[in-house]
């Protein structure tokens, strides 16, 4: 009888292929009845070797378009951080006008990304009419992105030392017209998501991440800000045109006067950030400086400069999901990058998932997990496979640390020679 009483918990695998998950990841849920008592997050399904390609097959300019494909939704964010890292390493300063164009395109991406997330969130709780409403609304910003950049998805706007396309004054009226449209429907979106009884019941006090946990687990982006951690790279270490715009991190207490850190608060943060992005774009249009959009228009000359450059650089950008970091190292005489390392926001936000899900109900897993806006394709790294036996293995912290030490010694020896 005692053994039977102890057997009250079961493990339920969710994923890597599951209707509630839009990308391949596995959540092993330990449950007691309907209550979640423990969670194990298993990644490693879609490693694509992008960093390896960037260091072995492409030159730094070709890598811009590879960086765009790290994430289909955040395909401005990764090239933004990447070009900043290369510019930092090579000592290249983009023109001021290019910095404003970069900020405009990044904020247009934030609007479309947050609207995309809002539709997916509605879908996760079974509110299909809201899903269709929001994605219909999102089409306006997608059309504007195509108008400004030439494409709806991969925009190819960024270049080392600036941007590839200008935003002219003739385009300003179309941009402002789209912003006016979003201003006109913003209150409707706010009412649908914050006042609807169904959404409030499914989002309030669900997937709670307290401020101290968000700090301890290094959460970033709306996931952190919804828990009251007012950090935003555009605010804390202002870059590009953001240094002129005095950006303030958005937290839910701005609207409600309190912070819970639940799914509802993450909805609030993203809605308010849509409004903030519209204001940023308007200011950039008003204060757009004249001048060139590239530090050096001849790409052959840029490549020659990069081939001679020696150094390392870091690019940090506040993507819609949170801080994305690109690190690069250039070696004189080398046509490809010596090192390229990417850290996507989901990589750190996944650490919060066990805390967010524990104590909750199985039925809340889809919306609670989706509330961090996960992107698994830009998170995954490598899985170790024995070529002889084809067996997969998991490396311990000690083993990984030893490999790092050995690699550092090899690199150090190479520099000495």
Helices and strands as residue ranges (DSSP letters): H 2-6, E 9-14, E 26-32, E 35-42, H 50-56, H 62-67, H 77-90, H 96-124, H 128-149, E 158-159, E 162-163, H 169-195, H 197-203, H 211-216, H 221-225, H 233-236, G 240-244, H 253-256, H 263-287, H 299-308, E 311-319, E 322-330, E 339-343, H 345-349, G 350-352, H 353-357, G 362-364, H 365-370, E 384-385, E 392-393, H 397-416
